[in-house]
Amino acid sequence: MNRKTVSLFAGAGLLLAACIWGFAFVVVKDSLDYVGPVYMIAFRFSIATVALALLFAPKLRLLNKSYWKNGAVLGGYLFLAYAFQTIGCNYTTAGKNAFLTTIYVMLVPLLGWPLYKKRPGLYVFAAAVISITGIGLLALSNTDGSLLTMNKGDALTLVCGLFYALHILRMERCNATQSTILLTVLQFFFAAVFSWIAAPFFDGAFPVEAVTNPRVIVSMLYLGLLSTMVAFVLQNVGLKYVQSSIAALFLSFESVFGVLFSTLLLHERLTLRMMTGCILIFFAVILAETKFDFLHKRGTKK
């Protein structure tokens, strides 16, 4: 199989990962009627941990103190990101939840500046301004003559983007010296542990009736096996064979799939103003991730 064919399949895998994540917003929104948000996170990460650990069991013997420490920090960021995102989805639409989550794309280079002394380019600041404008159109409302206000779910979703950004920055550092697979297993494990500890405080008693519901079981398996484990694998493999600017373009379609599925399956209403906000956020995501280099390279290709 030649390199071009491999790149084609890798790109398809990245697009599939974006599609899986986009549909997950619908699954989460639907499942919140049966399972509390923190229990949902506990289920998905427990399933992903067991499945991934079984697949790579021989590698687990390489774990040491440094792995466990980094895994705990990464798992903490991952837990907080998913907690704010999932709880936020309980108070807003799945489509808005999908698009607002992408704020992490702008936050990664902006947070990397003070943390790692990496000054972002001007295009990042331009993308941030465009994104904020899009967020305003998508999330702010002005009802009953009140001042512009933001839905609680939208605000929580924006906070989740902060922890996604911190997770990416930490993962980038750890990846340089440690196995991605082992770090992934451990961060899934710790995210599950933190979720099981927090769930009774936020969601109350264990949802016994929910876990006997076939619909809920299928949803949790989707979130654990496909949305958490498989999608992460597709992303990591795809990044080996597709240039980062193109890969980012494929993965940014997560938000597009999210609003598409929520509109078709949940019948969520998307106004012209909200659609404009979505377009601006999507444009800002592509600008921040790619600087539209893929257009330049395609145009100069002989």
ChimeraX attribute file (.defattr): number of C-alpha atoms within 10 A of each C-alpha:
attribute: neighborCount
match mode: 1-to-1
recipient: residues
	/A:1	5
	/A:2	6
	/A:3	9
	/A:4	11
	/A:5	10
	/A:6	14
	/A:7	17
	/A:8	14
	/A:9	15
	/A:10	22
	/A:11	25
	/A:12	15
	/A:13	23
	/A:14	31
	/A:15	25
	/A:16	20
	/A:17	26
	/A:18	25
	/A:19	22
	/A:20	21
	/A:21	25
	/A:22	27
	/A:23	25
	/A:24	25
	/A:25	29
	/A:26	26
	/A:27	21
	/A:28	23
	/A:29	23
	/A:30	18
	/A:31	20
	/A:32	18
	/A:33	12
	/A:34	15
	/A:35	22
	/A:36	22
	/A:37	26
	/A:38	27
	/A:39	24
	/A:40	28
	/A:41	25
	/A:42	26
	/A:43	21
	/A:44	25
	/A:45	29
	/A:46	21
	/A:47	21
	/A:48	25
	/A:49	24
	/A:50	16
	/A:51	16
	/A:52	20
	/A:53	19
	/A:54	11
	/A:55	9
	/A:56	12
	/A:57	12
	/A:58	9
	/A:59	12
	/A:60	14
	/A:61	8
	/A:62	9
	/A:63	14
	/A:64	9
	/A:65	8
	/A:66	11
	/A:67	17
	/A:68	16
	/A:69	14
	/A:70	19
	/A:71	24
	/A:72	21
	/A:73	18
	/A:74	27
	/A:75	26
	/A:76	21
	/A:77	24
	/A:78	25
	/A:79	28
	/A:80	21
	/A:81	25
	/A:82	22
	/A:83	26
	/A:84	24
	/A:85	29
	/A:86	26
	/A:87	21
	/A:88	25
	/A:89	27
	/A:90	21
	/A:91	17
	/A:92	19
	/A:93	22
	/A:94	30
	/A:95	28
	/A:96	27
	/A:97	29
	/A:98	26
	/A:99	30
	/A:100	29
	/A:101	23
	/A:102	24
	/A:103	25
	/A:104	23
	/A:105	26
	/A:106	25
	/A:107	21
	/A:108	22
	/A:109	22
	/A:110	19
	/A:111	19
	/A:112	17
	/A:113	13
	/A:114	10
	/A:115	11
	/A:116	11
	/A:117	9
	/A:118	12
	/A:119	13
	/A:120	16
	/A:121	12
	/A:122	10
	/A:123	15
	/A:124	23
	/A:125	16
	/A:126	14
	/A:127	24
	/A:128	22
	/A:129	16
	/A:130	20
	/A:131	27
	/A:132	17
	/A:133	16
	/A:134	26
	/A:135	24
	/A:136	17
	/A:137	19
	/A:138	26
	/A:139	23
	/A:140	17
	/A:141	14
	/A:142	10
	/A:143	9
	/A:144	6
	/A:145	6
	/A:146	8
	/A:147	10
	/A:148	11
	/A:149	12
	/A:150	15
	/A:151	14
	/A:152	15
	/A:153	22
	/A:154	27
	/A:155	19
	/A:156	23
	/A:157	30
	/A:158	22
	/A:159	21
	/A:160	28
	/A:161	25
	/A:162	22
	/A:163	25
	/A:164	26
	/A:165	25
	/A:166	21
	/A:167	22
	/A:168	17
	/A:169	19
	/A:170	16
	/A:171	20
	/A:172	12
	/A:173	12
	/A:174	18
	/A:175	12
	/A:176	9
	/A:177	8
	/A:178	15
	/A:179	14
	/A:180	15
	/A:181	17
	/A:182	22
	/A:183	23
	/A:184	21
	/A:185	22
	/A:186	26
	/A:187	28
	/A:188	30
	/A:189	23
	/A:190	25
	/A:191	29
	/A:192	28
	/A:193	18
	/A:194	19
	/A:195	27
	/A:196	19
	/A:197	13
	/A:198	16
	/A:199	19
	/A:200	14
	/A:201	10
	/A:202	13
	/A:203	15
	/A:204	12
	/A:205	11
	/A:206	14
	/A:207	13
	/A:208	9
	/A:209	10
	/A:210	16
	/A:211	16
	/A:212	10
	/A:213	11
	/A:214	10
	/A:215	13
	/A:216	21
	/A:217	15
	/A:218	13
	/A:219	17
	/A:220	25
	/A:221	16
	/A:222	20
	/A:223	28
	/A:224	25
	/A:225	20
	/A:226	19
	/A:227	23
	/A:228	22
	/A:229	22
	/A:230	18
	/A:231	23
	/A:232	16
	/A:233	18
	/A:234	19
	/A:235	22
	/A:236	15
	/A:237	15
	/A:238	24
	/A:239	20
	/A:240	12
	/A:241	17
	/A:242	19
	/A:243	13
	/A:244	15
	/A:245	18
	/A:246	20
	/A:247	22
	/A:248	21
	/A:249	21
	/A:250	21
	/A:251	21
	/A:252	23
	/A:253	22
	/A:254	28
	/A:255	29
	/A:256	19
	/A:257	24
	/A:258	25
	/A:259	28
	/A:260	20
	/A:261	22
	/A:262	25
	/A:263	17
	/A:264	11
	/A:265	11
	/A:266	17
	/A:267	10
	/A:268	16
	/A:269	13
	/A:270	18
	/A:271	10
	/A:272	11
	/A:273	13
	/A:274	20
	/A:275	16
	/A:276	17
	/A:277	25
	/A:278	27
	/A:279	16
	/A:280	21
	/A:281	28
	/A:282	26
	/A:283	16
	/A:284	29
	/A:285	28
	/A:286	21
	/A:287	22
	/A:288	27
	/A:289	22
	/A:290	18
	/A:291	17
	/A:292	14
	/A:293	13
	/A:294	15
	/A:295	11
	/A:296	10
	/A:297	10
	/A:298	9
	/A:299	9
	/A:300	8
	/A:301	6
	/A:302	5
